[in-house]
Amino acid sequence: MSDTELLKAMAVASALNTLSVVVGILINDAKLRELRANIEAMFDRSDSRFDEMRDRSRLT
């Protein structure tokens, strides 16, 4: 194998590793965004429940 072929093989291997890391980061970011949206929705539901309880206590 010549030096040029070796450098090409190393560049391809490095590019594949970099690509796999970037894809992993993007997937992880998407999952974290989904988790955050779920947590915010849960807090919004609990906020509305507290608001309902506060309104009911004012009526009595």
Contacts in CASP RR format, 6 or more apart in sequence:
PFRMAT RR
TARGET T0000
AUTHOR 0000-0000-0000
METHOD contacts of the structure
MODEL  1
MSDTELLKAMAVASALNTLSVVVGILINDAKLRELRANIEAMFDRSDSRF
DEMRDRSRLT
1 9 0 8 1.000
END
